[in-house]
């Protein structure tokens, strides 16, 4: 059994459902704990009653510490602030030995067991993934060496030490700006391999493929990168417009990437919207107004 947790609101609901269904298609045994950041998300997930998915309302998770900082942070900044908190809450509340946090805009093309097996074999207590930037998109100095997208913690002394340190730092400061070497919840990870014991950096090439690094790989049907199966792709910076068109935005992507990676995901998003609309006609959250030309 692999335990995962994530967070999203109704604007990311279709992406979160695409993530869930990609796990169902590729992972034999898992449980996904979803922290619902608005009532609509919680109500819809309850109504869908999906196997292996546990929806958690915000009121059962928010504590006084979080409520105290919430008014001073944007919606996105507050989600970043909460990431470390939900990981710790999942471990403690559900009494788990290990949990892996997933960004809601990830999508699995293969079984994540190969990534978690690498983590187990490393003998470590924390697993982090590098951005692996293509040189032209290298934002290590501003956005961090590592990406908070797929991050695992064991509920042992080493794992909890790192997690509680991260939680405290994010509670103190977590904003969408660069300040004193910090940025959101992410720059805090930069020195973990030196600051703490038991931190493993994922080596598998198929974990953490993303628009900021895919240019350096040969992408083929599967999908594969340099012959290695893509386990998950991070669909960051993908806009879905009200006219049902999509914009890939600032990153240059090859036709192979679009055909073998993006087209299946776009199909999955449309299917998930249909799934929700069967129960909630008129639901359109997650789409935005196209920019004026």
N, C-alpha and C positions, 0 to 999 in steps of 0.2 A: 504494500500500500504506500503510495506517494501522497504526501499532504502538501497542498498548495494554498496560498492565500492571495487575494487581490482586492482592489478597491475601485469603485467607479460610481458615477451618478447616471441619470437617465440619458445624458448627452453621450455617454460612452457605453450605453447598454448593448447596442448591437455589436460593438467591438468585443465587449466582455463575453457576450454569448458566442461570438465566433471563436474566441479563445477557448471557452468551455467545450464547444463541439469539436474543436481540433484535438483537445485532450481525449475526448470520448473516442475519437477515430484512431488514436495512436497509442493510448496508454491503457494497459490492461486493468490496472487497479489504482484508483486515485480518489481523493476527495478535494474539492475546491471550496474554500471558505471565502465568501464574497461579502465584503463590508460595503453596505449600501449607503451612499452619501446623499441620498434623498429618499423621501417616502415612496415616490413613484417606482423607483428601482426595486425597493423591498416588496412592494405590493405586486409588481409584475412577476418577480422571481417566485414569490409564494404561489401565485396563480399558475405559473408554468410548471411548478413542482418537478424540477429536473432531478433525475437520479445523480447522486454523488456531488451535488451542489448544496451548500449550506449558506443561506442568506442571513446576514447579521445586520439588524437595524442600527443606525448611528447612535440612538439613545442608549443602547446596551454596551456601547464601546467608549463613547466620549466620557472623559473624567474631568474633574475640576481643573487639572493642569492644562488640558487641551482647550477647554472652554475659556480659560483666562487669556490665551494667546490668539484665539480664533478671530476676534474682531479686528485685530491689527494685521491680518494676512489675507491676501486674495484667495479666491477659491482654489486656484492651482497651488499656491504656496501652502495652503492648509492641507491639501492632499499630500504634498511632499512632507510636511511636518508629521503627518499621521502614519506614514509608511512604516517607520521603525516601531511605532506604538502598536500597529495592528499585528506586526510579526510577533512581538512579545505577547500581546493579548491572545493570539492564536495558540502559541506554545503553552501558555499558562492556563487559559480557560478550558482548552480542550485536552490538556495534559498530554501533549505530543513530545516525542523525542527529537523530532526535526521537522522543519517546515521550510518551504521555498516560496518566496514572494515572487509574483509575476506581474509585470505591467499589463494593463488591460488590452493594450494594442499589440500584444504578441500573438503569434499564430504558429501552431506546431504542424510540421510536415512529417515528423518522425517521432518515435518514442523518446521522451526525455530521460528514460532509464539509463541511457548510455552516458549522459552528462552526470547524473546522480551516482552512477557506478564509479566514475572517475573521482568524484568527491569522496565517496566511501573509501576507495583504494588509497587516497592521499593521506588518510588518517587525520584530516583536519576537522575543525569545528565550524568554519565559515567558508562559504564558496562565493566568489565574486567573479564578474565577467568584465573583460576589457572592452573599450570602445573599438580598438584595432582600426583606427581611422585610416582611410585613404589619405595620403599626404596633403592633397589639395583641400581636404575638409578637416584637417587636424585642429581640434578645439580642446586639446588636452589641458592647455594652460588656463582656459576659461571655464570649460564645462567638466573637466576631470578626466583622469586616466581610465577610470572604471565607470560603468553604467549601472544605475539602479534599475535593473530590468528583470534579472533572474538572479536572485541572491538567497542563499540557503544558510540557516543557522541551526546548530544542534543545541539542545537544552542542557548543555554541560557547562562546566565552569568557564572554559575558554570562550565558548559561543555566547553565553549570557553576558560575560564581561564586555565583549565587543558590542553586542546589541544594546545593552543599557547605556554604554558610553555614547553611542550614536543617537539613541533616543534623547538623552539629556542635551546633546549639542543641538539637535534639531528643534527641541523645545525652546532653547535659548535663542537660536537664530536660524531661520530658514526662509529665505526670500529669493525672489527671481531677479537677483542683481549680483554683481561681483563686488565683494567687499572683504578686504583683509585676507585674501586667499580663499574665500568661501564662495560657494554658489549653491543655493538650494540645499537639498539633502545630499548632493552627489560628491562635491569636492572633499567632503569629510573622509571619503574612502581612499584618497590618494596615498596615504602613508600607512594603511592598515597592515601591509605585509611587514613593515618595520616596527610599527607601534605595538602590534599584538602578536601573540603566538597562535598558531593553528589556523592561519588564513591561507586558503588555496585559490589561485587564479586559474579559472577554467582554461584548458588547453585545446579542447575539441573545437575544430574549426567550424563545425556546424551549429554551435551554440553561440548566438549573438550576431548573426548576420543581419545587417541593417543598411539603410540607405547611405550612411556615412562611410561604409567600408566595402560595400559589394563591388565597387568598381575595380578593385584589385584582384578579383577572382574570375576564373573562367566558369561561367554559369551554364549548366546544361539541364535538360529535362530530368526530373526526379522529384524536386530540384536538387542539384548538387553544386558545390563550389569546389573547384580544383579536384573534382572526383569524390569529394566527401559529402555524404547526404546532409542537407540542411535540416537541422533538428527544429529550430525555430527562427522566425524572422521577426524583426521589430518594425512594425509599420508606422514609424514616427513620421510626422509631417505630411500625412495623407489627408487631403480635404475632400469631403463628400458634399456636393452641392444639392440644392433643392430641386434642380432639374435632372437629378440622378447622374450627373457627370462627376468625374473625379479629377483632382489636380495633384500631381506628384511633387509640386513645389520646387524647392531649391536644388535638389540633388540630380545629377545627370545619371540616368539609368539606361542600360542597353535594352534592345528589343528582347533579348533572352530573359533578362530580369523581369520585364513587364509580362511576357508570355508565361513563364514558368513559375513566377512567384506572385506577382500582383494580380493577374487575372483570376487565379483560384480564390484569392482573398476577397476581391471585389464581389465575386459570385457568392461567397460565404456571407458577406455583409448583407447583400440583397436578400438572401434566404433567411437570415436572422430577422431582418425587418419584417418580412412576410410572416414569420413565426409569431412575432409580437402582435402584429396587426390582426391576426386571427382572433385574438382575445381582446385587443384594444384598438379597434378601428380608428384610423386617423392619426395614429402615433407616427411622428416624423422626427423625433429627437435624434441628434447626431448629424443632421444635415445643416449646412450654413448657406447664406446668401452668396451667390457668385460675385466676385469683385467687379466693379464697373470698369468698362473699357474706355 
